Amino acid sequence: MTAHANYSLRDEIRDYWSDRAETFDLQVGHEIFSEQERAAWHALISRHLGPGAGRASLDLACGTGVISHLMHDLGFVVTGLDWSEAMLAKARAKAQKRGAGIRFIIGDAERTLEDRA
């Protein structure tokens, strides 16, 4: 038996992303850096999902909440779920700063425990 017998692959994945949380948004594709980029994302989401109009959405592996915020902008009622508390802390701080009512919860994207609705 090894010293890390209870340390699973899931734990390793969570810890990897938690370690990356501090600098995650500095990388292209992980944050919106211009209004032109924001508009392009809004158009893409709208084209594929239609109007938010209060529809519920679940952003799996939401990280620091970039997609959650884009969907919230479009009128979706968003829940962001991530396995890393460090990522969620960043996502919650962004939501607070923007005054966005996005629910961020810790959880496993493979077993969300969220209602299917």
C-alpha positions as CSV (number, residue, x, y, z in Angstrom):
1,M,0.0,0.0,0.0
2,T,1.4,3.4,-1.0
3,A,1.3,6.6,1.1
4,H,-1.2,8.0,-1.4
5,A,-3.6,5.1,-1.6
6,N,-6.6,7.3,-1.0
7,Y,-5.4,10.0,-3.5
8,S,-7.3,9.4,-6.7
9,L,-7.0,10.6,-10.2
10,R,-9.9,13.0,-9.5
11,D,-8.0,14.4,-6.6
12,E,-5.0,14.9,-8.9
13,I,-7.1,16.7,-11.5
14,R,-8.7,19.0,-8.9
15,D,-5.3,19.9,-7.4
16,Y,-3.9,20.6,-10.9
17,W,-6.6,23.1,-11.7
18,S,-6.6,24.6,-8.3
19,D,-2.9,25.3,-8.7
20,R,-3.6,27.0,-12.0
21,A,-6.5,29.2,-10.7
22,E,-4.3,32.1,-9.8
23,T,-3.0,32.7,-13.3
24,F,-5.8,31.0,-15.4
25,D,-7.5,34.2,-16.6
26,L,-4.2,35.6,-18.0
27,Q,-4.2,33.1,-20.9
28,V,-6.0,33.7,-24.2
29,G,-9.2,31.8,-24.3
30,H,-9.7,31.8,-20.6
31,E,-10.9,35.4,-20.2
32,I,-12.5,38.0,-22.4
33,F,-10.0,40.8,-23.3
34,S,-12.1,43.0,-25.6
35,E,-15.7,44.0,-26.3
36,Q,-15.2,42.7,-29.8
37,E,-14.3,39.2,-28.4
38,R,-17.3,39.4,-26.0
39,A,-19.7,40.2,-28.9
40,A,-18.3,37.3,-30.9
41,W,-18.9,34.9,-28.0
42,H,-22.4,36.3,-27.5
43,A,-23.2,35.7,-31.2
44,L,-21.8,32.2,-31.1
45,I,-23.8,31.2,-28.0
46,S,-27.0,32.8,-29.3
47,R,-26.7,31.1,-32.6
48,H,-26.4,27.7,-31.0
49,L,-28.5,28.0,-27.9
50,G,-31.0,30.7,-28.8
51,P,-32.1,33.4,-26.4
52,G,-31.6,32.9,-22.7
53,A,-35.0,34.3,-21.7
54,G,-34.7,33.0,-18.2
55,R,-33.8,29.5,-19.3
56,A,-31.7,27.4,-16.8
57,S,-28.2,26.5,-17.8
58,L,-25.4,24.5,-16.2
59,D,-21.8,25.4,-17.0
60,L,-19.9,22.2,-16.3
61,A,-16.2,22.7,-15.3
62,C,-16.9,26.4,-15.3
63,G,-13.4,27.3,-14.0
64,T,-13.3,31.1,-13.3
65,G,-16.7,31.6,-14.9
66,V,-16.1,33.1,-18.3
67,I,-18.8,31.2,-20.1
68,S,-21.1,31.5,-17.1
69,H,-20.9,35.3,-17.4
70,L,-21.4,35.3,-21.2
71,M,-24.5,33.2,-20.8
72,H,-25.7,35.3,-17.9
73,D,-25.3,38.4,-20.1
74,L,-27.7,36.8,-22.6
75,G,-30.4,36.2,-20.0
76,F,-29.7,32.6,-19.0
77,V,-30.1,31.7,-15.3
78,V,-26.7,30.2,-14.8
79,T,-25.3,27.7,-12.4
80,G,-21.5,27.2,-12.7
81,L,-20.1,23.9,-11.4
82,D,-16.4,23.1,-10.9
83,W,-14.3,20.6,-8.9
84,S,-11.8,23.3,-7.8
85,E,-12.7,25.6,-5.0
86,A,-9.8,27.9,-6.1
87,M,-11.4,28.3,-9.5
88,L,-14.8,28.9,-7.9
89,A,-13.4,31.6,-5.6
90,K,-12.3,33.5,-8.7
91,A,-15.6,32.9,-10.4
92,R,-17.5,34.2,-7.4
93,A,-15.3,37.3,-7.1
94,K,-16.0,38.1,-10.7
95,A,-19.8,37.7,-10.2
96,Q,-19.7,39.9,-7.1
97,K,-17.7,42.6,-8.9
98,R,-20.2,42.6,-11.9
99,G,-23.3,42.2,-9.7
100,A,-24.2,39.0,-11.6
101,G,-26.5,36.6,-9.9
102,I,-24.7,33.5,-10.9
103,R,-24.8,30.4,-8.6
104,F,-21.4,28.8,-8.4
105,I,-21.1,25.4,-6.7
106,I,-18.4,22.8,-6.1
107,G,-19.1,19.5,-7.7
108,D,-18.1,16.7,-10.1
109,A,-19.1,17.3,-13.7
110,E,-19.6,13.5,-14.1
111,R,-22.0,13.4,-11.1
112,T,-23.5,16.8,-10.8
113,L,-26.3,15.8,-8.4
114,E,-28.3,18.7,-10.0
115,D,-31.9,18.3,-11.0
116,R,-32.1,17.3,-14.7
117,A,-34.4,20.4,-15.3
